[in-house]
């Protein structure tokens, strides 16, 4: 994902959050419209988290493959 796509998703999340807040003020917590909007916001946040986790996992995998373990060649102390 490039920065434009991330910005768009961030904007969608903020817009959904604001709409949820407005609906809550107008209808209260238990109204079907409020619950539906909360589920929509939750799905957008899940999408954002999946993007972040996939990106973070990819970078972590690349780093571990490129950088050899520093501890691999250090001998363990002898138990006495």
N, C-alpha and C positions, 0 to 999 in steps of 0.2 A: 504494500500500500504506500502510495506517495503522500506527501504533506497535504495536498488538496483533498484527497479522500479522507484523511484523518480529520482535517478541519471541518469537512462536511459532516462527518459522524459526530464530532464534538458539538457542532451547531445543532444537529438533530437532538442530541442528548439535552442540551441546554433548553431548546425550545419545548421538548417534551416535559422537562422538569418544571418549566414555568407554567405550562398548561396544566400540569398536575396540581401545582400550587393554586392556580386560579380556580380550578374545578373544586378543589377541597374547600376553599373559602366560600364558594357559592353553594355547594351541596352537602358538605360534610364528608366524613370518612367512609361510611358504608354504602354510598351511592354507587350504582353500577358503572356510571361514567367515570367516576374517580378510580374505581378498581381496575377498569379496563385501561385507563391511562397509566396507572401504576404498572400494569403488566407490560404495556408498550415500552415505558421507560426502562423497566427491568431488562427487556430483551435488547434494547439498544446498548445498555451498559454491559450485558453479556457479550455482545458483538465486539465492543471495545476491548473487553478483557481478553477475549479469544485472540484478537489481533495482537495485543501486547504480549500475551504468553507465547504465541507462535513466533513472534519476532525475537523475544528474549531467548527462547529455546534455541532458535537458529544461531543467534550470536554466541550463546554459551557453547553450543556444539562446535562451531567453528573454532572458538578459542581453545577448547580442550583438545581438538585435533591438531592445531598448529603448535601450541605450547606444550612441550613434553613435561611430565610431572617432575618437579624438583625433588620430591621426596623419594622417588623411585630408587635413586642411587645412594641414599643415606643409610648406612647400616643401623640396625636396631641395637640398643645396648644389650649386653649379655646379662641375663638374670643371675643374681648371686644370692 
